Amino acid sequence: MADPGNLGPAGEEIAVRHLTGKGYTIRHRNWKQGQKEIDIVAENDNIIVFVEVKTRINNYYLHPSAAVTGKKQKMIILAADTYLRIYNIDKESRFDVITVLSDGKNFNVDHIENAFYPTLR
């Protein structure tokens, strides 16, 4: 069975391998600025991709993507805005969610592109 203490980092490593296997370039992992955090910042086809990774042992109650609530989305959007300003990036961007489900032995990866969009507020 997977060690719950290592589940998050293991899921992020699996997500990175998934992205690089699809041709993405990883710009940053666990990028932080104050209270703002982004799990993975990647680039693909000249698009900056901000990725939230959710890893769970099972999805009996809720799919892992359900943990990316409106409040969490807002925090990711604010972090992405800060990231783009700090690095003076003027490129298209998007927000993806990668879920990693484990049965204790195997991992199932689901990559949801354009999982959410910034609101005009």
N, CA, C and O atoms as a GROMACS GRO file, in nm:
protein
  484
    1MET      N    1   0.084  -0.119   0.000
    1MET     CA    2   0.000   0.000   0.000
    1MET      C    3   0.088   0.125   0.000
    1MET      O    4   0.196   0.125   0.060
    2ALA      N    5   0.045   0.229  -0.065
    2ALA     CA    6   0.121   0.353  -0.072
    2ALA      C    7   0.125   0.421   0.064
    2ALA      O    8   0.027   0.420   0.138
    3ASP      N    9   0.240   0.480   0.097
    3ASP     CA   10   0.255   0.554   0.221
    3ASP      C   11   0.184   0.688   0.206
    3ASP      O   12   0.221   0.767   0.119
    4PRO      N   13   0.081   0.716   0.289
    4PRO     CA   14   0.006   0.841   0.274
    4PRO      C   15   0.094   0.965   0.282
    4PRO      O   16   0.062   1.066   0.220
    5GLY      N   17   0.203   0.959   0.359
    5GLY     CA   18   0.292   1.074   0.370
    5GLY      C   19   0.368   1.104   0.243
    5GLY      O   20   0.412   1.217   0.221
    6ASN      N   21   0.384   1.004   0.159
    6ASN     CA   22   0.456   1.022   0.033
    6ASN      C   23   0.364   1.029  -0.087
    6ASN      O   24   0.411   1.041  -0.201
    7LEU      N   25   0.235   1.021  -0.064
    7LEU     CA   26   0.140   1.015  -0.175
    7LEU      C   27   0.143   1.141  -0.261
    7LEU      O   28   0.147   1.132  -0.384
    8GLY      N   29   0.141   1.259  -0.198
    8GLY     CA   30   0.143   1.385  -0.273
    8GLY      C   31   0.266   1.399  -0.361
    8GLY      O   32   0.254   1.421  -0.481
    9PRO      N   33   0.387   1.388  -0.301
    9PRO     CA   34   0.508   1.396  -0.383
    9PRO      C   35   0.515   1.288  -0.491
    9PRO      O   36   0.562   1.315  -0.602
   10ALA      N   37   0.469   1.168  -0.460
   10ALA     CA   38   0.469   1.061  -0.561
   10ALA      C   39   0.376   1.097  -0.676
   10ALA      O   40   0.409   1.075  -0.792
   11GLY      N   41   0.259   1.152  -0.644
   11GLY     CA   42   0.164   1.194  -0.747
   11GLY      C   43   0.220   1.304  -0.834
   11GLY      O   44   0.201   1.303  -0.956
   12GLU      N   45   0.290   1.400  -0.772
   12GLU     CA   46   0.350   1.509  -0.850
   12GLU      C   47   0.459   1.456  -0.942
   12GLU      O   48   0.473   1.503  -1.055
   13GLU      N   49   0.536   1.360  -0.895
   13GLU     CA   50   0.641   1.300  -0.980
   13GLU      C   51   0.578   1.227  -1.098
   13GLU      O   52   0.628   1.237  -1.210
   14ILE      N   53   0.471   1.156  -1.074
   14ILE     CA   54   0.399   1.086  -1.182
   14ILE      C   55   0.343   1.188  -1.281
   14ILE      O   56   0.348   1.165  -1.402
   15ALA      N   57   0.289   1.299  -1.230
   15ALA     CA   58   0.235   1.404  -1.317
   15ALA      C   59   0.345   1.465  -1.404
   15ALA      O   60   0.324   1.490  -1.522
   16VAL      N   61   0.462   1.489  -1.345
   16VAL     CA   62   0.575   1.544  -1.422
   16VAL      C   63   0.615   1.447  -1.533
   16VAL      O   64   0.638   1.488  -1.646
   17ARG      N   65   0.624   1.318  -1.500
   17ARG     CA   66   0.659   1.218  -1.602
   17ARG      C   67   0.554   1.214  -1.713
   17ARG      O   68   0.587   1.199  -1.831
   18HIS      N   69   0.428   1.227  -1.674
   18HIS     CA   70   0.319   1.229  -1.773
   18HIS      C   71   0.337   1.348  -1.867
   18HIS      O   72   0.330   1.333  -1.989
   19LEU      N   73   0.361   1.466  -1.810
   19LEU     CA   74   0.375   1.587  -1.892
   19LEU      C   75   0.497   1.580  -1.983
   19LEU      O   76   0.487   1.610  -2.102
   20THR      N   77   0.611   1.541  -1.929
   20THR     CA   78   0.732   1.535  -2.012
   20THR      C   79   0.718   1.429  -2.121
   20THR      O   80   0.771   1.445  -2.231
   21GLY      N   81   0.647   1.322  -2.090
   21GLY     CA   82   0.622   1.219  -2.191
   21GLY      C   83   0.536   1.269  -2.305
   21GLY      O   84   0.539   1.212  -2.415
   22LYS      N   85   0.458   1.374  -2.280
   22LYS     CA   86   0.374   1.433  -2.384
   22LYS      C   87   0.440   1.555  -2.448
   22LYS      O   88   0.377   1.628  -2.525
   23GLY      N   89   0.568   1.578  -2.417
   23GLY     CA   90   0.643   1.685  -2.481
   23GLY      C   91   0.643   1.818  -2.409
   23GLY      O   92   0.694   1.916  -2.462
   24TYR      N   93   0.587   1.825  -2.290
   24TYR     CA   94   0.588   1.949  -2.212
   24TYR      C   95   0.728   1.972  -2.155
   24TYR      O   96   0.801   1.878  -2.125
   25THR      N   97   0.762   2.099  -2.140
   25THR     CA   98   0.884   2.139  -2.070
   25THR      C   99   0.841   2.184  -1.930
   25THR      O  100   0.749   2.264  -1.916
   26ILE      N  101   0.907   2.134  -1.828
   26ILE     CA  102   0.875   2.173  -1.691
   26ILE      C  103   0.958   2.296  -1.657
   26ILE      O  104   1.081   2.292  -1.660
   27ARG      N  105   0.891   2.404  -1.625
   27ARG     CA  106   0.958   2.529  -1.588
   27ARG      C  107   0.985   2.534  -1.438
   27ARG      O  108   1.094   2.573  -1.396
   28HIS      N  109   0.887   2.496  -1.359
   28HIS     CA  110   0.901   2.496  -1.212
   28HIS      C  111   0.813   2.388  -1.151
   28HIS      O  112   0.709   2.352  -1.205
   29ARG      N  113   0.859   2.339  -1.036
   29ARG     CA  114   0.780   2.247  -0.954
   29ARG      C  115   0.766   2.311  -0.817
   29ARG      O  116   0.862   2.365  -0.762
   30ASN      N  117   0.646   2.304  -0.762
   30ASN     CA  118   0.618   2.360  -0.630
   30ASN      C  119   0.667   2.504  -0.618
   30ASN      O  120   0.736   2.541  -0.523
   31TRP      N  121   0.629   2.585  -0.718
   31TRP     CA  122   0.666   2.726  -0.719
   31TRP      C  123   0.587   2.799  -0.611
   31TRP      O  124   0.465   2.782  -0.600
   32LYS      N  125   0.656   2.881  -0.531
   32LYS     CA  126   0.591   2.955  -0.423
   32LYS      C  127   0.634   3.100  -0.424
   32LYS      O  128   0.749   3.134  -0.454
   33GLN      N  129   0.540   3.184  -0.390
   33GLN     CA  130   0.565   3.327  -0.370
   33GLN      C  131   0.474   3.369  -0.256
   33GLN      O  132   0.354   3.388  -0.276
   34GLY      N  133   0.529   3.384  -0.137
   34GLY     CA  134   0.445   3.413  -0.021
   34GLY      C  135   0.352   3.295   0.006
   34GLY      O  136   0.397   3.181   0.018
   35GLN      N  137   0.222   3.323   0.014
   35GLN     CA  138   0.122   3.219   0.036
   35GLN      C  139   0.076   3.153  -0.094
   35GLN      O  140   0.000   3.056  -0.091
   36LYS      N  141   0.122   3.205  -0.205
   36LYS     CA  142   0.078   3.153  -0.336
   36LYS      C  143   0.165   3.036  -0.378
   36LYS      O  144   0.287   3.038  -0.361
   37GLU      N  145   0.100   2.932  -0.433
   37GLU     CA  146   0.174   2.813  -0.474
   37GLU      C  147   0.113   2.752  -0.599
   37GLU      O  148  -0.009   2.751  -0.616
   38ILE      N  149   0.200   2.702  -0.684
   38ILE     CA  150   0.158   2.628  -0.804
   38ILE      C  151   0.235   2.497  -0.804
   38ILE      O  152   0.358   2.497  -0.791
   39ASP      N  153   0.164   2.386  -0.819
   39ASP     CA  154   0.230   2.255  -0.815
   39ASP      C  155   0.331   2.240  -0.928
   39ASP      O  156   0.447   2.206  -0.904
   40ILE      N  157   0.287   2.264  -1.051
   40ILE     CA  158   0.375   2.250  -1.167
   40ILE      C  159   0.347   2.365  -1.264
   40ILE      O  160   0.232   2.395  -1.294
   41VAL      N  161   0.454   2.428  -1.311
   41VAL     CA  162   0.443   2.524  -1.420
   41VAL      C  163   0.516   2.460  -1.538
   41VAL      O  164   0.635   2.430  -1.530
   42ALA      N  165   0.443   2.442  -1.646
   42ALA     CA  166   0.499   2.376  -1.764
   42ALA      C  167   0.475   2.464  -1.886
   42ALA      O  168   0.404   2.564  -1.880
   43GLU      N  169   0.536   2.424  -1.996
   43GLU     CA  170   0.514   2.494  -2.122
   43GLU      C  171   0.499   2.391  -2.232
   43GLU      O  172   0.572   2.292  -2.237
   44ASN      N  173   0.404   2.416  -2.321
   44ASN     CA  174   0.380   2.328  -2.434
   44ASN      C  175   0.323   2.411  -2.548
   44ASN      O  176   0.227   2.486  -2.530
   45ASP      N  177   0.382   2.398  -2.664
   45ASP     CA  178   0.336   2.473  -2.782
   45ASP      C  179   0.324   2.622  -2.753
   45ASP      O  180   0.228   2.687  -2.794
   46ASN      N  181   0.424   2.677  -2.681
   46ASN     CA  182   0.430   2.820  -2.649
   46ASN      C  183   0.316   2.865  -2.557
   46ASN      O  184   0.285   2.984  -2.553
   47ILE      N  185   0.255   2.773  -2.485
   47ILE     CA  186   0.151   2.804  -2.387
   47ILE      C  187   0.205   2.770  -2.249
   47ILE      O  188   0.259   2.661  -2.228
   48ILE      N  189   0.190   2.863  -2.155
   48ILE     CA  190   0.228   2.838  -2.016
   48ILE      C  191   0.112   2.764  -1.951
   48ILE      O  192  -0.003   2.809  -1.956
   49VAL      N  193   0.142   2.650  -1.890
   49VAL     CA  194   0.038   2.565  -1.832
   49VAL      C  195   0.061   2.556  -1.681
   49VAL      O  196   0.166   2.510  -1.635
   50PHE      N  197  -0.038   2.602  -1.605
   50PHE     CA  198  -0.034   2.594  -1.460
   50PHE      C  199  -0.112   2.469  -1.420
   50PHE      O  200  -0.231   2.456  -1.450
   51VAL      N  201  -0.044   2.378  -1.351
   51VAL     CA  202  -0.102   2.247  -1.323
   51VAL      C  203  -0.121   2.227  -1.173
   51VAL      O  204  -0.027   2.243  -1.095
   52GLU      N  205  -0.241   2.192  -1.135
   52GLU     CA  206  -0.272   2.150  -0.998
   52GLU      C  207  -0.280   1.998  -0.999
   52GLU      O  208  -0.350   1.939  -1.082
   53VAL      N  209  -0.208   1.935  -0.907
   53VAL     CA  210  -0.205   1.789  -0.900
   53VAL      C  211  -0.279   1.743  -0.775
   53VAL      O  212  -0.254   1.793  -0.666
   54LYS      N  213  -0.370   1.650  -0.793
   54LYS     CA  214  -0.444   1.591  -0.681
   54LYS      C  215  -0.424   1.441  -0.686
   54LYS      O  216  -0.451   1.377  -0.787
   55THR      N  217  -0.378   1.386  -0.576
   55THR     CA  218  -0.349   1.243  -0.566
   55THR      C  219  -0.433   1.183  -0.454
   55THR      O  220  -0.441   1.239  -0.345
   56ARG      N  221  -0.493   1.070  -0.482
   56ARG     CA  222  -0.577   1.002  -0.383
   56ARG      C  223  -0.556   0.852  -0.391
   56ARG      O  224  -0.517   0.798  -0.495
   57ILE      N  225  -0.584   0.784  -0.280
   57ILE     CA  226  -0.578   0.638  -0.276
   57ILE      C  227  -0.698   0.579  -0.350
   57ILE      O  228  -0.685   0.479  -0.419
   58ASN      N  229  -0.814   0.641  -0.334
   58ASN     CA  230  -0.934   0.593  -0.403
   58ASN      C  231  -1.025   0.711  -0.429
   58ASN      O  232  -1.001   0.822  -0.382
   59ASN      N  233  -1.130   0.687  -0.504
   59ASN     CA  234  -1.227   0.794  -0.531
   59ASN      C  235  -1.368   0.748  -0.493
   59ASN      O  236  -1.465   0.782  -0.560
   60TYR      N  237  -1.378   0.670  -0.386
   60TYR     CA  238  -1.508   0.620  -0.345
   60TYR      C  239  -1.607   0.732  -0.317
   60TYR      O  240  -1.725   0.720  -0.350
   61TYR      N  241  -1.560   0.840  -0.258
   61TYR     CA  242  -1.651   0.948  -0.220
   61TYR      C  243  -1.653   1.061  -0.322
   61TYR      O  244  -1.759   1.105  -0.365
   62LEU      N  245  -1.536   1.107  -0.359
   62LEU     CA  246  -1.525   1.217  -0.455
   62LEU      C  247  -1.404   1.193  -0.545
   62LEU      O  248  -1.302   1.140  -0.501
   63HIS      N  249  -1.418   1.232  -0.670
   63HIS     CA  250  -1.303   1.228  -0.761
   63HIS      C  251  -1.203   1.332  -0.711
   63HIS      O  252  -1.244   1.437  -0.661
   64PRO      N  253  -1.073   1.307  -0.724
   64PRO     CA  254  -0.973   1.403  -0.675
   64PRO      C  255  -0.991   1.544  -0.730
   64PRO      O  256  -0.962   1.642  -0.662
   65SER      N  257  -1.039   1.555  -0.854
   65SER     CA  258  -1.056   1.689  -0.913
   65SER      C  259  -1.158   1.772  -0.836
   65SER      O  260  -1.156   1.895  -0.845
   66ALA      N  261  -1.248   1.707  -0.762
   66ALA     CA  262  -1.348   1.780  -0.682
   66ALA      C  263  -1.281   1.861  -0.571
   66ALA      O  264  -1.342   1.953  -0.516
   67ALA      N  265  -1.157   1.827  -0.538
   67ALA     CA  266  -1.084   1.902  -0.435
   67ALA      C  267  -1.033   2.036  -0.487
   67ALA      O  268  -0.985   2.118  -0.408
   68VAL      N  269  -1.043   2.059  -0.617
   68VAL     CA  270  -1.002   2.188  -0.674
   68VAL      C  271  -1.126   2.276  -0.674
   68VAL      O  272  -1.190   2.298  -0.778
   69THR      N  273  -1.158   2.327  -0.558
   69THR     CA  274  -1.277   2.408  -0.536
   69THR      C  275  -1.262   2.546  -0.599
   69THR      O  276  -1.154   2.583  -0.645
   70GLY      N  277  -1.370   2.621  -0.599
   70GLY     CA  278  -1.365   2.758  -0.650
   70GLY      C  279  -1.263   2.841  -0.576
   70GLY      O  280  -1.192   2.921  -0.636
   71LYS      N  281  -1.255   2.824  -0.445
   71LYS     CA  282  -1.157   2.898  -0.364
   71LYS      C  283  -1.015   2.859  -0.405
   71LYS      O  284  -0.928   2.946  -0.419
   72LYS      N  285  -0.991   2.730  -0.424
   72LYS     CA  286  -0.859   2.683  -0.465
   72LYS      C  287  -0.825   2.736  -0.605
   72LYS      O  288  -0.711   2.776  -0.630
   73GLN      N  289  -0.922   2.736  -0.695
   73GLN     CA  290  -0.900   2.789  -0.829
   73GLN      C  291  -0.859   2.935  -0.823
   73GLN      O  292  -0.767   2.978  -0.893
   74LYS      N  293  -0.927   3.012  -0.738
   74LYS     CA  294  -0.895   3.154  -0.725
   74LYS      C  295  -0.750   3.173  -0.677
   74LYS      O  296  -0.679   3.260  -0.726
   75MET      N  297  -0.708   3.090  -0.581
   75MET     CA  298  -0.570   3.100  -0.531
   75MET      C  299  -0.469   3.065  -0.641
   75MET      O  300  -0.364   3.128  -0.652
   76ILE      N  301  -0.501   2.965  -0.720
   76ILE     CA  302  -0.411   2.925  -0.830
   76ILE      C  303  -0.404   3.036  -0.935
   76ILE      O  304  -0.297   3.066  -0.987
   77ILE      N  305  -0.518   3.096  -0.965
   77ILE     CA  306  -0.522   3.205  -1.063
   77ILE      C  307  -0.440   3.324  -1.015
   77ILE      O  308  -0.366   3.384  -1.093
   78LEU      N  309  -0.452   3.359  -0.888
   78LEU     CA  310  -0.372   3.468  -0.831
   78LEU      C  311  -0.224   3.435  -0.836
   78LEU      O  312  -0.141   3.521  -0.868
   79ALA      N  313  -0.189   3.311  -0.805
   79ALA     CA  314  -0.049   3.269  -0.810
   79ALA      C  315   0.003   3.276  -0.954
   79ALA      O  316   0.116   3.320  -0.977
   80ALA      N  317  -0.078   3.233  -1.049
   80ALA     CA  318  -0.038   3.235  -1.189
   80ALA      C  319  -0.015   3.379  -1.236
   80ALA      O  320   0.081   3.407  -1.308
   81ASP      N  321  -0.102   3.469  -1.196
   81ASP     CA  322  -0.086   3.610  -1.231
   81ASP      C  323   0.046   3.664  -1.176
   81ASP      O  324   0.119   3.734  -1.246
   82THR      N  325   0.076   3.630  -1.052
   82THR     CA  326   0.202   3.672  -0.991
   82THR      C  327   0.320   3.613  -1.068
   82THR      O  328   0.417   3.683  -1.096
   83TYR      N  329   0.312   3.486  -1.100
   83TYR     CA  330   0.419   3.418  -1.174
   83TYR      C  331   0.446   3.488  -1.307
   83TYR      O  332   0.560   3.517  -1.341
   84LEU      N  333   0.340   3.513  -1.382
   84LEU     CA  334   0.356   3.577  -1.513
   84LEU      C  335   0.418   3.716  -1.501
   84LEU      O  336   0.500   3.755  -1.585
   85ARG      N  337   0.380   3.790  -1.396
   85ARG     CA  338   0.437   3.924  -1.377
   85ARG      C  339   0.583   3.918  -1.334
   85ARG      O  340   0.666   3.993  -1.386
   86ILE      N  341   0.615   3.828  -1.240
   86ILE     CA  342   0.753   3.818  -1.191
   86ILE      C  343   0.849   3.782  -1.304
   86ILE      O  344   0.958   3.839  -1.314
   87TYR      N  345   0.809   3.689  -1.389
   87TYR     CA  346   0.897   3.644  -1.497
   87TYR      C  347   0.873   3.718  -1.628
   87TYR      O  348   0.930   3.684  -1.731
   88ASN      N  349   0.788   3.822  -1.622
   88ASN     CA  350   0.761   3.907  -1.739
   88ASN      C  351   0.726   3.822  -1.861
   88ASN      O  352   0.784   3.838  -1.969
   89ILE      N  353   0.629   3.732  -1.842
   89ILE     CA  354   0.588   3.641  -1.949
   89ILE      C  355   0.461   3.695  -2.014
   89ILE      O  356   0.362   3.721  -1.946
   90ASP      N  357   0.465   3.710  -2.144
   90ASP     CA  358   0.348   3.754  -2.220
   90ASP      C  359   0.312   3.645  -2.321
   90ASP      O  360   0.332   3.661  -2.442
   91LYS      N  361   0.260   3.535  -2.269
   91LYS     CA  362   0.220   3.423  -2.353
   91LYS      C  363   0.082   3.378  -2.309
   91LYS      O  364   0.036   3.409  -2.199
   92GLU      N  365   0.018   3.305  -2.397
   92GLU     CA  366  -0.110   3.243  -2.361
   92GLU      C  367  -0.086   3.147  -2.245
   92GLU      O  368   0.019   3.084  -2.236
   93SER      N  369  -0.185   3.136  -2.157
   93SER     CA  370  -0.173   3.042  -2.046
   93SER      C  371  -0.304   2.968  -2.026
   93SER      O  372  -0.410   3.009  -2.075
   94ARG      N  373  -0.294   2.857  -1.953
   94ARG     CA  374  -0.415   2.781  -1.922
   94ARG      C  375  -0.395   2.709  -1.789
   94ARG      O  376  -0.284   2.700  -1.736
   95PHE      N  377  -0.506   2.658  -1.737
   95PHE     CA  378  -0.506   2.592  -1.607
   95PHE      C  379  -0.553   2.448  -1.625
   95PHE      O  380  -0.666   2.422  -1.668
   96ASP      N  381  -0.465   2.354  -1.592
   96ASP     CA  382  -0.496   2.212  -1.602
   96ASP      C  383  -0.499   2.150  -1.463
   96ASP      O  384  -0.441   2.203  -1.368
   97VAL      N  385  -0.568   2.039  -1.452
   97VAL     CA  386  -0.565   1.957  -1.331
   97VAL      C  387  -0.523   1.817  -1.372
   97VAL      O  388  -0.574   1.761  -1.468
   98ILE      N  389  -0.429   1.763  -1.298
   98ILE     CA  390  -0.391   1.623  -1.318
   98ILE      C  391  -0.428   1.548  -1.192
   98ILE      O  392  -0.385   1.583  -1.082
   99THR      N  393  -0.510   1.444  -1.208
   99THR     CA  394  -0.546   1.361  -1.094
   99THR      C  395  -0.470   1.229  -1.106
   99THR      O  396  -0.455   1.172  -1.214
  100VAL      N  397  -0.424   1.183  -0.992
  100VAL     CA  398  -0.353   1.056  -0.985
  100VAL      C  399  -0.425   0.971  -0.881
  100VAL      O  400  -0.428   1.005  -0.763
  101LEU      N  401  -0.483   0.862  -0.926
  101LEU     CA  402  -0.553   0.769  -0.838
  101LEU      C  403  -0.468   0.645  -0.820
  101LEU      O  404  -0.415   0.590  -0.916
  102SER      N  405  -0.456   0.601  -0.695
  102SER     CA  406  -0.379   0.481  -0.667
  102SER      C  407  -0.467   0.378  -0.598
  102SER      O  408  -0.550   0.411  -0.514
  103ASP      N  409  -0.447   0.253  -0.636
  103ASP     CA  410  -0.515   0.143  -0.565
  103ASP      C  411  -0.418   0.080  -0.466
  103ASP      O  412  -0.446  -0.027  -0.412
  104GLY      N  413  -0.307   0.145  -0.442
  104GLY     CA  414  -0.204   0.093  -0.354
  104GLY      C  415  -0.089   0.028  -0.429
  104GLY      O  416   0.020   0.013  -0.374
  105LYS      N  417  -0.113  -0.010  -0.553
  105LYS     CA  418  -0.009  -0.074  -0.635
  105LYS      C  419   0.013   0.001  -0.766
  105LYS      O  420   0.127   0.022  -0.807
  106ASN      N  421  -0.095   0.040  -0.829
  106ASN     CA  422  -0.090   0.104  -0.960
  106ASN      C  423  -0.143   0.246  -0.950
  106ASN      O  424  -0.216   0.281  -0.857
  107PHE      N  425  -0.106   0.327  -1.049
  107PHE     CA  426  -0.152   0.465  -1.056
  107PHE      C  427  -0.227   0.487  -1.187
  107PHE      O  428  -0.185   0.438  -1.292
  108ASN      N  429  -0.336   0.561  -1.180
  108ASN     CA  430  -0.412   0.599  -1.298
  108ASN      C  431  -0.408   0.752  -1.308
  108ASN      O  432  -0.445   0.822  -1.215
  109VAL      N  433  -0.362   0.802  -1.422
  109VAL     CA  434  -0.345   0.947  -1.443
  109VAL      C  435  -0.455   0.998  -1.534
  109VAL      O  436  -0.483   0.940  -1.639
  110ASP      N  437  -0.517   1.109  -1.493
  110ASP     CA  438  -0.618   1.176  -1.575
  110ASP      C  439  -0.575   1.322  -1.588
  110ASP      O  440  -0.568   1.394  -1.488
  111HIS      N  441  -0.548   1.366  -1.710
  111HIS     CA  442  -0.503   1.503  -1.736
  111HIS      C  443  -0.621   1.581  -1.793
  111HIS      O  444  -0.667   1.555  -1.904
  112ILE      N  445  -0.668   1.677  -1.716
  112ILE     CA  446  -0.782   1.759  -1.756
  112ILE      C  447  -0.728   1.895  -1.803
  112ILE      O  448  -0.692   1.980  -1.721
  113GLU      N  449  -0.723   1.914  -1.934
  113GLU     CA  450  -0.676   2.041  -1.988
  113GLU      C  451  -0.788   2.145  -1.978
  113GLU      O  452  -0.906   2.112  -1.986
  114ASN      N  453  -0.748   2.272  -1.959
  114ASN     CA  454  -0.846   2.381  -1.945
  114ASN      C  455  -0.951   2.344  -1.840
  114ASN      O  456  -1.070   2.359  -1.863
  115ALA      N  457  -0.904   2.298  -1.725
  115ALA     CA  458  -0.994   2.251  -1.619
  115ALA      C  459  -1.078   2.365  -1.562
  115ALA      O  460  -1.191   2.343  -1.517
  116PHE      N  461  -1.024   2.486  -1.564
  116PHE     CA  462  -1.099   2.603  -1.520
  116PHE      C  463  -1.039   2.726  -1.585
  116PHE      O  464  -0.928   2.723  -1.640
  117TYR      N  465  -1.114   2.836  -1.578
  117TYR     CA  466  -1.074   2.960  -1.643
  117TYR      C  467  -1.078   3.074  -1.543
  117TYR      O  468  -1.158   3.072  -1.449
  118PRO      N  469  -0.991   3.175  -1.562
  118PRO     CA  470  -0.998   3.292  -1.474
  118PRO      C  471  -1.130   3.366  -1.495
  118PRO      O  472  -1.183   3.371  -1.606
  119THR      N  473  -1.182   3.422  -1.388
  119THR     CA  474  -1.305   3.500  -1.398
  119THR      C  475  -1.269   3.648  -1.407
  119THR      O  476  -1.157   3.688  -1.373
  120LEU      N  477  -1.363   3.727  -1.451
  120LEU     CA  478  -1.340   3.872  -1.465
  120LEU      C  479  -1.378   3.943  -1.336
  120LEU      O  480  -1.474   4.020  -1.334
  121ARG      N  481  -1.304   3.919  -1.230
  121ARG     CA  482  -1.328   3.987  -1.102
  121ARG      C  483  -1.200   4.033  -1.043
  121ARG      O  484  -1.200   4.092  -0.935
   0.00000   0.00000   0.00000
